[in-house]
Amino acid sequence: MTDAIEPWVREILRCPVGRHELVDATNEAGEPVLECAEDCGGAGQRRQFPITDGIPVLLESDATTVTR
């Protein structure tokens, strides 16, 4: 689903909290999300941002924090 995001847009998308690069991932339900490429929120923690109808929702309030 993230294939619908233009490559030039992908290059500028960043985590609104830590300003990290975002990479493709899936959440526990198997849905596509964008995830911080680096720890964000604490050691071993990454934020995941949902993709709704092909549009990344980069709001801190909608992010989920996962442990890696």
mmCIF file of the N, C-alpha and C atoms, coordinates in Angstrom:
data_MODEL
# 
_entry.id   MODEL 
# 
loop_
_atom_site.group_PDB 
_atom_site.id 
_atom_site.type_symbol 
_atom_site.label_atom_id 
_atom_site.label_alt_id 
_atom_site.label_comp_id 
_atom_site.label_asym_id 
_atom_site.label_entity_id 
_atom_site.label_seq_id 
_atom_site.pdbx_PDB_ins_code 
_atom_site.Cartn_x 
_atom_site.Cartn_y 
_atom_site.Cartn_z 
_atom_site.occupancy 
_atom_site.B_iso_or_equiv 
_atom_site.pdbx_formal_charge 
_atom_site.auth_seq_id 
_atom_site.auth_comp_id 
_atom_site.auth_asym_id 
_atom_site.auth_atom_id 
_atom_site.pdbx_PDB_model_num 
ATOM 1   N N  . MET A 1 1  ? 0.824  -1.201 0.000  1.00 0.00 ? 1  MET A N  1 
ATOM 2   C CA . MET A 1 1  ? 0.000  0.000  0.000  1.00 0.00 ? 1  MET A CA 1 
ATOM 3   C C  . MET A 1 1  ? 0.862  1.256  0.000  1.00 0.00 ? 1  MET A C  1 
ATOM 4   N N  . THR A 1 2  ? 2.052  1.170  0.600  1.00 0.00 ? 2  THR A N  1 
ATOM 5   C CA . THR A 1 2  ? 2.917  2.343  0.606  1.00 0.00 ? 2  THR A CA 1 
ATOM 6   C C  . THR A 1 2  ? 3.529  2.596  -0.760 1.00 0.00 ? 2  THR A C  1 
ATOM 7   N N  . ASP A 1 3  ? 3.330  1.637  -1.715 1.00 0.00 ? 3  ASP A N  1 
ATOM 8   C CA . ASP A 1 3  ? 3.823  1.851  -3.072 1.00 0.00 ? 3  ASP A CA 1 
ATOM 9   C C  . ASP A 1 3  ? 3.136  3.048  -3.717 1.00 0.00 ? 3  ASP A C  1 
ATOM 10  N N  . ALA A 1 4  ? 1.948  3.395  -3.238 1.00 0.00 ? 4  ALA A N  1 
ATOM 11  C CA . ALA A 1 4  ? 1.199  4.504  -3.803 1.00 0.00 ? 4  ALA A CA 1 
ATOM 12  C C  . ALA A 1 4  ? 1.821  5.856  -3.451 1.00 0.00 ? 4  ALA A C  1 
ATOM 13  N N  . ILE A 1 5  ? 2.724  5.867  -2.483 1.00 0.00 ? 5  ILE A N  1 
ATOM 14  C CA . ILE A 1 5  ? 3.379  7.110  -2.085 1.00 0.00 ? 5  ILE A CA 1 
ATOM 15  C C  . ILE A 1 5  ? 4.521  7.373  -3.067 1.00 0.00 ? 5  ILE A C  1 
ATOM 16  N N  . GLU A 1 6  ? 4.489  8.523  -3.676 1.00 0.00 ? 6  GLU A N  1 
ATOM 17  C CA . GLU A 1 6  ? 5.514  8.880  -4.658 1.00 0.00 ? 6  GLU A CA 1 
ATOM 18  C C  . GLU A 1 6  ? 6.917  8.832  -4.023 1.00 0.00 ? 6  GLU A C  1 
ATOM 19  N N  . PRO A 1 7  ? 7.910  8.366  -4.776 1.00 0.00 ? 7  PRO A N  1 
ATOM 20  C CA . PRO A 1 7  ? 9.274  8.274  -4.234 1.00 0.00 ? 7  PRO A CA 1 
ATOM 21  C C  . PRO A 1 7  ? 9.809  9.600  -3.688 1.00 0.00 ? 7  PRO A C  1 
ATOM 22  N N  . TRP A 1 8  ? 9.525  10.706 -4.344 1.00 0.00 ? 8  TRP A N  1 
ATOM 23  C CA . TRP A 1 8  ? 10.049 11.991 -3.864 1.00 0.00 ? 8  TRP A CA 1 
ATOM 24  C C  . TRP A 1 8  ? 9.402  12.379 -2.534 1.00 0.00 ? 8  TRP A C  1 
ATOM 25  N N  . VAL A 1 9  ? 8.161  11.950 -2.327 1.00 0.00 ? 9  VAL A N  1 
ATOM 26  C CA . VAL A 1 9  ? 7.489  12.215 -1.053 1.00 0.00 ? 9  VAL A CA 1 
ATOM 27  C C  . VAL A 1 9  ? 8.103  11.337 0.028  1.00 0.00 ? 9  VAL A C  1 
ATOM 28  N N  . ARG A 1 10 ? 8.358  10.084 -0.296 1.00 0.00 ? 10 ARG A N  1 
ATOM 29  C CA . ARG A 1 10 ? 8.979  9.148  0.662  1.00 0.00 ? 10 ARG A CA 1 
ATOM 30  C C  . ARG A 1 10 ? 10.297 9.700  1.194  1.00 0.00 ? 10 ARG A C  1 
ATOM 31  N N  . GLU A 1 11 ? 11.051 10.352 0.339  1.00 0.00 ? 11 GLU A N  1 
ATOM 32  C CA . GLU A 1 11 ? 12.351 10.884 0.745  1.00 0.00 ? 11 GLU A CA 1 
ATOM 33  C C  . GLU A 1 11 ? 12.244 11.991 1.785  1.00 0.00 ? 11 GLU A C  1 
ATOM 34  N N  . ILE A 1 12 ? 11.141 12.715 1.803  1.00 0.00 ? 12 ILE A N  1 
ATOM 35  C CA . ILE A 1 12 ? 11.027 13.837 2.742  1.00 0.00 ? 12 ILE A CA 1 
ATOM 36  C C  . ILE A 1 12 ? 10.184 13.516 3.980  1.00 0.00 ? 12 ILE A C  1 
ATOM 37  N N  . LEU A 1 13 ? 9.480  12.379 3.979  1.00 0.00 ? 13 LEU A N  1 
ATOM 38  C CA . LEU A 1 13 ? 8.686  12.011 5.150  1.00 0.00 ? 13 LEU A CA 1 
ATOM 39  C C  . LEU A 1 13 ? 9.605  11.707 6.333  1.00 0.00 ? 13 LEU A C  1 
ATOM 40  N N  . ARG A 1 14 ? 9.293  12.280 7.477  1.00 0.00 ? 14 ARG A N  1 
ATOM 41  C CA . ARG A 1 14 ? 10.070 12.061 8.696  1.00 0.00 ? 14 ARG A CA 1 
ATOM 42  C C  . ARG A 1 14 ? 9.121  11.941 9.876  1.00 0.00 ? 14 ARG A C  1 
ATOM 43  N N  . CYS A 1 15 ? 9.583  11.291 10.924 1.00 0.00 ? 15 CYS A N  1 
ATOM 44  C CA . CYS A 1 15 ? 8.821  11.207 12.161 1.00 0.00 ? 15 CYS A CA 1 
ATOM 45  C C  . CYS A 1 15 ? 8.640  12.623 12.699 1.00 0.00 ? 15 CYS A C  1 
ATOM 46  N N  . PRO A 1 16 ? 7.419  13.014 13.038 1.00 0.00 ? 16 PRO A N  1 
ATOM 47  C CA . PRO A 1 16 ? 7.199  14.364 13.546 1.00 0.00 ? 16 PRO A CA 1 
ATOM 48  C C  . PRO A 1 16 ? 7.754  14.573 14.956 1.00 0.00 ? 16 PRO A C  1 
ATOM 49  N N  . VAL A 1 17 ? 8.108  13.501 15.640 1.00 0.00 ? 17 VAL A N  1 
ATOM 50  C CA . VAL A 1 17 ? 8.623  13.597 17.006 1.00 0.00 ? 17 VAL A CA 1 
ATOM 51  C C  . VAL A 1 17 ? 10.154 13.642 17.008 1.00 0.00 ? 17 VAL A C  1 
ATOM 52  N N  . GLY A 1 18 ? 10.781 12.591 16.469 1.00 0.00 ? 18 GLY A N  1 
ATOM 53  C CA . GLY A 1 18 ? 12.244 12.490 16.501 1.00 0.00 ? 18 GLY A CA 1 
ATOM 54  C C  . GLY A 1 18 ? 12.930 12.892 15.214 1.00 0.00 ? 18 GLY A C  1 
ATOM 55  N N  . ARG A 1 19 ? 12.164 13.225 14.188 1.00 0.00 ? 19 ARG A N  1 
ATOM 56  C CA . ARG A 1 19 ? 12.694 13.624 12.874 1.00 0.00 ? 19 ARG A CA 1 
ATOM 57  C C  . ARG A 1 19 ? 13.492 12.510 12.194 1.00 0.00 ? 19 ARG A C  1 
ATOM 58  N N  . HIS A 1 20 ? 13.197 11.248 12.566 1.00 0.00 ? 20 HIS A N  1 
ATOM 59  C CA . HIS A 1 20 ? 13.885 10.102 11.969 1.00 0.00 ? 20 HIS A CA 1 
ATOM 60  C C  . HIS A 1 20 ? 13.279 9.757  10.618 1.00 0.00 ? 20 HIS A C  1 
ATOM 61  N N  . GLU A 1 21 ? 14.053 9.061  9.811  1.00 0.00 ? 21 GLU A N  1 
ATOM 62  C CA . GLU A 1 21 ? 13.543 8.502  8.565  1.00 0.00 ? 21 GLU A CA 1 
ATOM 63  C C  . GLU A 1 21 ? 12.474 7.475  8.913  1.00 0.00 ? 21 GLU A C  1 
ATOM 64  N N  . LEU A 1 22 ? 11.492 7.311  8.044  1.00 0.00 ? 22 LEU A N  1 
ATOM 65  C CA . LEU A 1 22 ? 10.431 6.328  8.235  1.00 0.00 ? 22 LEU A CA 1 
ATOM 66  C C  . LEU A 1 22 ? 10.587 5.208  7.215  1.00 0.00 ? 22 LEU A C  1 
ATOM 67  N N  . VAL A 1 23 ? 10.418 3.976  7.677  1.00 0.00 ? 23 VAL A N  1 
ATOM 68  C CA . VAL A 1 23 ? 10.549 2.809  6.809  1.00 0.00 ? 23 VAL A CA 1 
ATOM 69  C C  . VAL A 1 23 ? 9.245  2.028  6.814  1.00 0.00 ? 23 VAL A C  1 
ATOM 70  N N  . ASP A 1 24 ? 9.049  1.217  5.782  1.00 0.00 ? 24 ASP A N  1 
ATOM 71  C CA . ASP A 1 24 ? 7.856  0.378  5.685  1.00 0.00 ? 24 ASP A CA 1 
ATOM 72  C C  . ASP A 1 24 ? 7.889  -0.709 6.747  1.00 0.00 ? 24 ASP A C  1 
ATOM 73  N N  . ALA A 1 25 ? 6.756  -0.977 7.346  1.00 0.00 ? 25 ALA A N  1 
ATOM 74  C CA . ALA A 1 25 ? 6.610  -2.038 8.339  1.00 0.00 ? 25 ALA A CA 1 
ATOM 75  C C  . ALA A 1 25 ? 5.148  -2.468 8.351  1.00 0.00 ? 25 ALA A C  1 
ATOM 76  N N  . THR A 1 26 ? 4.833  -3.452 9.179  1.00 0.00 ? 26 THR A N  1 
ATOM 77  C CA . THR A 1 26 ? 3.454  -3.853 9.400  1.00 0.00 ? 26 THR A CA 1 
ATOM 78  C C  . THR A 1 26 ? 3.199  -3.877 10.895 1.00 0.00 ? 26 THR A C  1 
ATOM 79  N N  . ASN A 1 27 ? 1.975  -3.580 11.285 1.00 0.00 ? 27 ASN A N  1 
ATOM 80  C CA . ASN A 1 27 ? 1.628  -3.607 12.700 1.00 0.00 ? 27 ASN A CA 1 
ATOM 81  C C  . ASN A 1 27 ? 1.220  -5.024 13.097 1.00 0.00 ? 27 ASN A C  1 
ATOM 82  N N  . GLU A 1 28 ? 0.795  -5.201 14.353 1.00 0.00 ? 28 GLU A N  1 
ATOM 83  C CA . GLU A 1 28 ? 0.424  -6.530 14.855 1.00 0.00 ? 28 GLU A CA 1 
ATOM 84  C C  . GLU A 1 28 ? -0.744 -7.139 14.088 1.00 0.00 ? 28 GLU A C  1 
ATOM 85  N N  . ALA A 1 29 ? -1.578 -6.303 13.500 1.00 0.00 ? 29 ALA A N  1 
ATOM 86  C CA . ALA A 1 29 ? -2.721 -6.789 12.716 1.00 0.00 ? 29 ALA A CA 1 
ATOM 87  C C  . ALA A 1 29 ? -2.342 -7.079 11.262 1.00 0.00 ? 29 ALA A C  1 
ATOM 88  N N  . GLY A 1 30 ? -1.077 -6.855 10.902 1.00 0.00 ? 30 GLY A N  1 
ATOM 89  C CA . GLY A 1 30 ? -0.611 -7.100 9.541  1.00 0.00 ? 30 GLY A CA 1 
ATOM 90  C C  . GLY A 1 30 ? -0.880 -5.965 8.579  1.00 0.00 ? 30 GLY A C  1 
ATOM 91  N N  . GLU A 1 31 ? -1.313 -4.816 9.109  1.00 0.00 ? 31 GLU A N  1 
ATOM 92  C CA . GLU A 1 31 ? -1.590 -3.655 8.261  1.00 0.00 ? 31 GLU A CA 1 
ATOM 93  C C  . GLU A 1 31 ? -0.303 -2.868 8.020  1.00 0.00 ? 31 GLU A C  1 
ATOM 94  N N  . PRO A 1 32 ? -0.170 -2.252 6.832  1.00 0.00 ? 32 PRO A N  1 
ATOM 95  C CA . PRO A 1 32 ? 1.027  -1.464 6.558  1.00 0.00 ? 32 PRO A CA 1 
ATOM 96  C C  . PRO A 1 32 ? 1.079  -0.199 7.418  1.00 0.00 ? 32 PRO A C  1 
ATOM 97  N N  . VAL A 1 33 ? 2.268  0.109  7.899  1.00 0.00 ? 33 VAL A N  1 
ATOM 98  C CA . VAL A 1 33 ? 2.517  1.315  8.688  1.00 0.00 ? 33 VAL A CA 1 
ATOM 99  C C  . VAL A 1 33 ? 3.875  1.861  8.281  1.00 0.00 ? 33 VAL A C  1 
ATOM 100 N N  . LEU A 1 34 ? 4.146  3.081  8.699  1.00 0.00 ? 34 LEU A N  1 
ATOM 101 C CA . LEU A 1 34 ? 5.490  3.640  8.577  1.00 0.00 ? 34 LEU A CA 1 
ATOM 102 C C  . LEU A 1 34 ? 6.075  3.655  9.980  1.00 0.00 ? 34 LEU A C  1 
ATOM 103 N N  . GLU A 1 35 ? 7.322  3.206  10.099 1.00 0.00 ? 35 GLU A N  1 
ATOM 104 C CA . GLU A 1 35 ? 7.967  3.073  11.405 1.00 0.00 ? 35 GLU A CA 1 
ATOM 105 C C  . GLU A 1 35 ? 9.266  3.853  11.432 1.00 0.00 ? 35 GLU A C  1 
ATOM 106 N N  . CYS A 1 36 ? 9.582  4.439  12.582 1.00 0.00 ? 36 CYS A N  1 
ATOM 107 C CA . CYS A 1 36 ? 10.849 5.145  12.748 1.00 0.00 ? 36 CYS A CA 1 
ATOM 108 C C  . CYS A 1 36 ? 12.002 4.184  12.478 1.00 0.00 ? 36 CYS A C  1 
ATOM 109 N N  . ALA A 1 37 ? 12.997 4.629  11.758 1.00 0.00 ? 37 ALA A N  1 
ATOM 110 C CA . ALA A 1 37 ? 14.156 3.810  11.452 1.00 0.00 ? 37 ALA A CA 1 
ATOM 111 C C  . ALA A 1 37 ? 15.114 3.744  12.642 1.00 0.00 ? 37 ALA A C  1 
ATOM 112 N N  . GLU A 1 38 ? 14.926 4.624  13.619 1.00 0.00 ? 38 GLU A N  1 
ATOM 113 C CA . GLU A 1 38 ? 15.774 4.662  14.812 1.00 0.00 ? 38 GLU A CA 1 
ATOM 114 C C  . GLU A 1 38 ? 14.884 4.667  16.050 1.00 0.00 ? 38 GLU A C  1 
ATOM 115 N N  . ASP A 1 39 ? 15.495 4.390  17.216 1.00 0.00 ? 39 ASP A N  1 
ATOM 116 C CA . ASP A 1 39 ? 14.743 4.445  18.466 1.00 0.00 ? 39 ASP A CA 1 
ATOM 117 C C  . ASP A 1 39 ? 14.111 5.813  18.636 1.00 0.00 ? 39 ASP A C  1 
ATOM 118 N N  . CYS A 1 40 ? 12.874 5.803  19.094 1.00 0.00 ? 40 CYS A N  1 
ATOM 119 C CA . CYS A 1 40 ? 12.123 7.044  19.246 1.00 0.00 ? 40 CYS A CA 1 
ATOM 120 C C  . CYS A 1 40 ? 11.163 6.868  20.412 1.00 0.00 ? 40 CYS A C  1 
ATOM 121 N N  . GLY A 1 41 ? 11.414 7.545  21.491 1.00 0.00 ? 41 GLY A N  1 
ATOM 122 C CA . GLY A 1 41 ? 10.568 7.415  22.664 1.00 0.00 ? 41 GLY A CA 1 
ATOM 123 C C  . GLY A 1 41 ? 11.253 6.653  23.784 1.00 0.00 ? 41 GLY A C  1 
ATOM 124 N N  . GLY A 1 42 ? 12.426 6.132  23.529 1.00 0.00 ? 42 GLY A N  1 
ATOM 125 C CA . GLY A 1 42 ? 13.177 5.391  24.532 1.00 0.00 ? 42 GLY A CA 1 
ATOM 126 C C  . GLY A 1 42 ? 13.994 4.300  23.870 1.00 0.00 ? 42 GLY A C  1 
ATOM 127 N N  . ALA A 1 43 ? 14.926 3.760  24.613 1.00 0.00 ? 43 ALA A N  1 
ATOM 128 C CA . ALA A 1 43 ? 15.793 2.708  24.074 1.00 0.00 ? 43 ALA A CA 1 
ATOM 129 C C  . ALA A 1 43 ? 14.963 1.499  23.662 1.00 0.00 ? 43 ALA A C  1 
ATOM 130 N N  . GLY A 1 44 ? 15.133 1.053  22.434 1.00 0.00 ? 44 GLY A N  1 
ATOM 131 C CA . GLY A 1 44 ? 14.428 -0.110 21.925 1.00 0.00 ? 44 GLY A CA 1 
ATOM 132 C C  . GLY A 1 44 ? 12.988 0.144  21.520 1.00 0.00 ? 44 GLY A C  1 
ATOM 133 N N  . GLN A 1 45 ? 12.553 1.399  21.540 1.00 0.00 ? 45 GLN A N  1 
ATOM 134 C CA . GLN A 1 45 ? 11.178 1.725  21.164 1.00 0.00 ? 45 GLN A CA 1 
ATOM 135 C C  . GLN A 1 45 ? 11.149 2.463  19.832 1.00 0.00 ? 45 GLN A C  1 
ATOM 136 N N  . ARG A 1 46 ? 10.164 2.135  19.036 1.00 0.00 ? 46 ARG A N  1 
ATOM 137 C CA . ARG A 1 46 ? 9.957  2.800  17.748 1.00 0.00 ? 46 ARG A CA 1 
ATOM 138 C C  . ARG A 1 46 ? 8.502  3.208  17.636 1.00 0.00 ? 46 ARG A C  1 
ATOM 139 N N  . ARG A 1 47 ? 8.261  4.308  16.990 1.00 0.00 ? 47 ARG A N  1 
ATOM 140 C CA . ARG A 1 47 ? 6.881  4.734  16.737 1.00 0.00 ? 47 ARG A CA 1 
ATOM 141 C C  . ARG A 1 47 ? 6.438  4.216  15.379 1.00 0.00 ? 47 ARG A C  1 
ATOM 142 N N  . GLN A 1 48 ? 5.192  3.781  15.313 1.00 0.00 ? 48 GLN A N  1 
ATOM 143 C CA . GLN A 1 48 ? 4.579  3.357  14.058 1.00 0.00 ? 48 GLN A CA 1 
ATOM 144 C C  . GLN A 1 48 ? 3.413  4.286  13.760 1.00 0.00 ? 48 GLN A C  1 
ATOM 145 N N  . PHE A 1 49 ? 3.355  4.723  12.518 1.00 0.00 ? 49 PHE A N  1 
ATOM 146 C CA . PHE A 1 49 ? 2.299  5.632  12.076 1.00 0.00 ? 49 PHE A CA 1 
ATOM 147 C C  . PHE A 1 49 ? 1.409  4.908  11.078 1.00 0.00 ? 49 PHE A C  1 
ATOM 148 N N  . PRO A 1 50 ? 0.105  4.991  11.273 1.00 0.00 ? 50 PRO A N  1 
ATOM 149 C CA . PRO A 1 50 ? -0.817 4.272  10.380 1.00 0.00 ? 50 PRO A CA 1 
ATOM 150 C C  . PRO A 1 50 ? -0.851 4.882  8.981  1.00 0.00 ? 50 PRO A C  1 
ATOM 151 N N  . ILE A 1 51 ? -1.279 4.063  8.043  1.00 0.00 ? 51 ILE A N  1 
ATOM 152 C CA . ILE A 1 51 ? -1.526 4.515  6.678  1.00 0.00 ? 51 ILE A CA 1 
ATOM 153 C C  . ILE A 1 51 ? -3.007 4.287  6.428  1.00 0.00 ? 51 ILE A C  1 
ATOM 154 N N  . THR A 1 52 ? -3.750 5.362  6.211  1.00 0.00 ? 52 THR A N  1 
ATOM 155 C CA . THR A 1 52 ? -5.189 5.289  6.022  1.00 0.00 ? 52 THR A CA 1 
ATOM 156 C C  . THR A 1 52 ? -5.537 5.661  4.582  1.00 0.00 ? 52 THR A C  1 
ATOM 157 N N  . ASP A 1 53 ? -6.134 4.739  3.866  1.00 0.00 ? 53 ASP A N  1 
ATOM 158 C CA . ASP A 1 53 ? -6.486 4.952  2.459  1.00 0.00 ? 53 ASP A CA 1 
ATOM 159 C C  . ASP A 1 53 ? -5.290 5.425  1.641  1.00 0.00 ? 53 ASP A C  1 
ATOM 160 N N  . GLY A 1 54 ? -4.109 4.846  1.917  1.00 0.00 ? 54 GLY A N  1 
ATOM 161 C CA . GLY A 1 54 ? -2.899 5.175  1.176  1.00 0.00 ? 54 GLY A CA 1 
ATOM 162 C C  . GLY A 1 54 ? -2.206 6.450  1.619  1.00 0.00 ? 54 GLY A C  1 
ATOM 163 N N  . ILE A 1 55 ? -2.721 7.086  2.675  1.00 0.00 ? 55 ILE A N  1 
ATOM 164 C CA . ILE A 1 55 ? -2.152 8.348  3.153  1.00 0.00 ? 55 ILE A CA 1 
ATOM 165 C C  . ILE A 1 55 ? -1.544 8.144  4.537  1.00 0.00 ? 55 ILE A C  1 
ATOM 166 N N  . PRO A 1 56 ? -0.244 8.428  4.702  1.00 0.00 ? 56 PRO A N  1 
ATOM 167 C CA . PRO A 1 56 ? 0.368  8.303  6.018  1.00 0.00 ? 56 PRO A CA 1 
ATOM 168 C C  . PRO A 1 56 ? -0.206 9.341  6.982  1.00 0.00 ? 56 PRO A C  1 
ATOM 169 N N  . VAL A 1 57 ? -0.562 8.884  8.180  1.00 0.00 ? 57 VAL A N  1 
ATOM 170 C CA . VAL A 1 57 ? -1.092 9.776  9.210  1.00 0.00 ? 57 VAL A CA 1 
ATOM 171 C C  . VAL A 1 57 ? 0.045  10.021 10.203 1.00 0.00 ? 57 VAL A C  1 
ATOM 172 N N  . LEU A 1 58 ? 0.743  11.137 10.035 1.00 0.00 ? 58 LEU A N  1 
ATOM 173 C CA . LEU A 1 58 ? 1.934  11.422 10.831 1.00 0.00 ? 58 LEU A CA 1 
ATOM 174 C C  . LEU A 1 58 ? 1.612  12.345 12.006 1.00 0.00 ? 58 LEU A C  1 
ATOM 175 N N  . LEU A 1 59 ? 0.683  11.902 12.831 1.00 0.00 ? 59 LEU A N  1 
ATOM 176 C CA . LEU A 1 59 ? 0.318  12.633 14.032 1.00 0.00 ? 59 LEU A CA 1 
ATOM 177 C C  . LEU A 1 59 ? 0.799  11.840 15.239 1.00 0.00 ? 59 LEU A C  1 
ATOM 178 N N  . GLU A 1 60 ? 1.473  12.509 16.158 1.00 0.00 ? 60 GLU A N  1 
ATOM 179 C CA . GLU A 1 60 ? 1.987  11.823 17.347 1.00 0.00 ? 60 GLU A CA 1 
ATOM 180 C C  . GLU A 1 60 ? 0.853  11.128 18.103 1.00 0.00 ? 60 GLU A C  1 
ATOM 181 N N  . SER A 1 61 ? -0.304 11.758 18.147 1.00 0.00 ? 61 SER A N  1 
ATOM 182 C CA . SER A 1 61 ? -1.446 11.192 18.883 1.00 0.00 ? 61 SER A CA 1 
ATOM 183 C C  . SER A 1 61 ? -1.978 9.907  18.241 1.00 0.00 ? 61 SER A C  1 
ATOM 184 N N  . ASP A 1 62 ? -1.712 9.687  16.967 1.00 0.00 ? 62 ASP A N  1 
ATOM 185 C CA . ASP A 1 62 ? -2.172 8.467  16.284 1.00 0.00 ? 62 ASP A CA 1 
ATOM 186 C C  . ASP A 1 62 ? -1.090 7.395  16.204 1.00 0.00 ? 62 ASP A C  1 
ATOM 187 N N  . ALA A 1 63 ? 0.112  7.707  16.658 1.00 0.00 ? 63 ALA A N  1 
ATOM 188 C CA . ALA A 1 63 ? 1.227  6.760  16.596 1.00 0.00 ? 63 ALA A CA 1 
ATOM 189 C C  . ALA A 1 63 ? 1.100  5.699  17.682 1.00 0.00 ? 63 ALA A C  1 
ATOM 190 N N  . THR A 1 64 ? 1.648  4.542  17.377 1.00 0.00 ? 64 THR A N  1 
ATOM 191 C CA . THR A 1 64 ? 1.735  3.448  18.337 1.00 0.00 ? 64 THR A CA 1 
ATOM 192 C C  . THR A 1 64 ? 3.221  3.229  18.603 1.00 0.00 ? 64 THR A C  1 
ATOM 193 N N  . THR A 1 65 ? 3.587  3.014  19.856 1.00 0.00 ? 65 THR A N  1 
ATOM 194 C CA . THR A 1 65 ? 4.972  2.740  20.201 1.00 0.00 ? 65 THR A CA 1 
ATOM 195 C C  . THR A 1 65 ? 5.148  1.237  20.376 1.00 0.00 ? 65 THR A C  1 
ATOM 196 N N  . VAL A 1 66 ? 6.139  0.686  19.680 1.00 0.00 ? 66 VAL A N  1 
ATOM 197 C CA . VAL A 1 66 ? 6.430  -0.746 19.765 1.00 0.00 ? 66 VAL A CA 1 
ATOM 198 C C  . VAL A 1 66 ? 7.855  -0.930 20.287 1.00 0.00 ? 66 VAL A C  1 
ATOM 199 N N  . THR A 1 67 ? 8.094  -2.070 20.889 1.00 0.00 ? 67 THR A N  1 
ATOM 200 C CA . THR A 1 67 ? 9.428  -2.397 21.407 1.00 0.00 ? 67 THR A CA 1 
ATOM 201 C C  . THR A 1 67 ? 10.134 -3.295 20.414 1.00 0.00 ? 67 THR A C  1 
ATOM 202 N N  . ARG A 1 68 ? 11.356 -2.964 20.116 1.00 0.00 ? 68 ARG A N  1 
ATOM 203 C CA . ARG A 1 68 ? 12.184 -3.760 19.185 1.00 0.00 ? 68 ARG A CA 1 
ATOM 204 C C  . ARG A 1 68 ? 13.340 -4.362 19.913 1.00 0.00 ? 68 ARG A C  1 
# 
